[in-house]
Amino acid sequence: MDIPDHIRNAVYAGQVLDDDGKWKPLDQVLAKEKEFLKHLENGDVLVDDRWVPLALAREQQNQRSPG
C-alpha cells in the first residue's frame, strides 16, 4: 500500500488525527480522552462546554422547562 509521505511522517512522529481531523501528539489526545472518561466516571455531563454533575444538569433542565 502506498502511504502519502505527510501521513507516514506524522505517524512516525507520534501524531494521530483528533476529532477535528487535525494532527496532534498521541499523548495529548490520550490525556484528553482520560480527562473525558474521568468526568463520565464521576457522573458528570457536558453542558454548554462545561462539565457539571448529572443531578445539577437535571435540576437546571427542570427549571428551564417546568411541567
N, C-alpha and C positions, 0 to 999 in steps of 0.2 A: 504494500500500500504506500502511495506517495503522499507524505505529510508535508504541508507547506512549512517553509523554514521558520516563519514567525510563530507558528504554533509549536513546533518542535523546540525552539529556543525558549519559549515561555515555560513549557513543561519542564525542560531541563533546568530552568532557573527556579523551579519550585512554585510555579504560578498555576492557578486554576481560574476558571471563569466563575464569577459571582452571580447572584440572582439577576443583576442588571446586564450581564454579558460582558463585564469588564474583567481584565486580568488582575488578579490580586494574589499576594503571597498566601500560600496554603495555611500557614499558621494564623494569619489574620482572619481567614474565612472560618477556620476551626474555632477560634476564640469567639467569634460572633455566634456561631452555632451553639457552643457551650453556654453562652450567656442566654440565648433564646430558650434552650432546654431548661436551664436553671429557673427561669421565670415560670415556665409551664409546670415544672415540678412543685413550685411554691404555690401554685394555684392562681397565678396572675394571668391577666389577659391584656392584650394590646388594644388600647382605646385612644384614638386621636394621637397616635405615635407615642403614647406613654403607657408604661406597664402599671396596672392597678390590680388590687386583689379582686377576684371574681365577685365577691359579696358587694364590694363598693360599686363595681360596674353595674350589677343588677339593681342596686339601690338607685343609682343615678338614672338608669333607664326607666325605672318605675316612676321617678319624679318627673321625667320628661313626658311620659305617656300614661297618665293616670287612667284607671278604669279597668 
